[in-house]
């Protein structure tokens, strides 16, 4: 039986991105995916549209993948010429928009002009295609139509069962979604809160669409939205009963729910595609048991309000990849792999609470309407819009790595060199970087002691923020800075 460094259960974006990060660090990877076909009608527009936040965009850019996304729409960078701001909505919280002109971009001192966009709209199917193509080019193996059913851990690795077949890896990572077999077999508790609504996303033909209101319409019984002609989003506050019932989503059912929510006799003459979802919010109490780890929806689920789930999972992959690779290659310091949980679990908990807070002010009752009005007023202030933009776009994300400088624990600025190029263009090999703005010979000598693990880059930059050197982790997080 062939031994792999890592077995990954699940070939979604998180599993694929993790595989790329591991392969970039010369780890052998096998992905096991239960589905035979990567394509799904639900991944087509607009079902498969996902909003990518700043950390995800930066990660794709630093690995040379951002330019491969052809179906996308860049929202403006927060650094815009004066006079072009106006009141353009650039994000939302519980359907309440915040506007470009209200955002104080000076709050983000270390986000340089010309940096990657703060948000981007991409198609899920295209993103998976780009990631799968990169994984294949890096030597990642994949088996489709192979569903993981169980595993046993040993001192040296994990034996995974998939039907009549067995596979052996030194490590196993479950990227197999909210119903994760890996999580269940590992006995990891999935703690959290139960849903308040069933959400519907459907492609339909509406015979008399003029009977429906435009945009997002809140009613005494729920919410509905015509996101595009022929596409409906509905929230029915039934405690998630229909979603959990397992019943098929029929034309008649969607029509009945829409009529009740909208208080109209609107007619749906045809239903092409439909899916349901809830605001159930759960998180694994640990992301690791022995040689088994979790990432993405296997580790946390929440309502897709604001589209933060994909970004959260891709952040897991970026954080875990280099740490697991360093462990496999034998040069990880004590506790490095455990820091995956200590860094990512709090971020996941924040996103779950962010989702719960949105649901709390979307309920069809008087208390929620009162809270909604207050939050709307706050979001229309400069401080409020800036706060919500920083959270929604992921710009305010920071790991607690100690140290007194505000850059430590945050995403490294995309420094622009005086001669040519930007830092992000030099990060495609996935190595750590010691960035030296002053040509310090002692720093060059120090980096040499780490061989190929740390890349030494010396050069003058147009804006150094009063720093002379930085140590940057493979995931683009600043670990140490030296002031002038």
Secondary structure, DSSP 4 states (H G I P E B T S, - for coil): --EEEEEEE--SHHHHHHHHHHHHTT--EEEEES-S-S--GGGSTTTTEEEEEHHHHHHHHHTT-GGG--SEEEPPPS---TT--TT-EEEEETTEEEEGGG--GGG-TTS-TTPPPSEEEEEHHHHHHHHHHHHHHTT-EEEES----EEEE-SS-EEEEETTEEEEEEEEEE---TT-HHHHHHT--EEEE--S-EEEEEEEEETTGGGSPSSEEEETTEEEEEEETTEEEEEE-STTHHHHHT----HHHHHHHHHHHHTS---EEEEEEEEEEE--EEEES-SEETTEEE-GGGTEE---TTSHHHHHHHHHHHHHHHHHHHHHHT-PPTTTTHHHHHHHHHHHHHHHHHHHHHHHTTSSSHHHHHHHHHHHHHHTSHHHHHHHHHHHTTTT-------SSTTTTSBPP-PBBSSS-BGGGG-TT--EEEEESS--HHHHHHHHTTGGGEEEEE--BS--TTEEEEEE-TTSBEEEEEE-
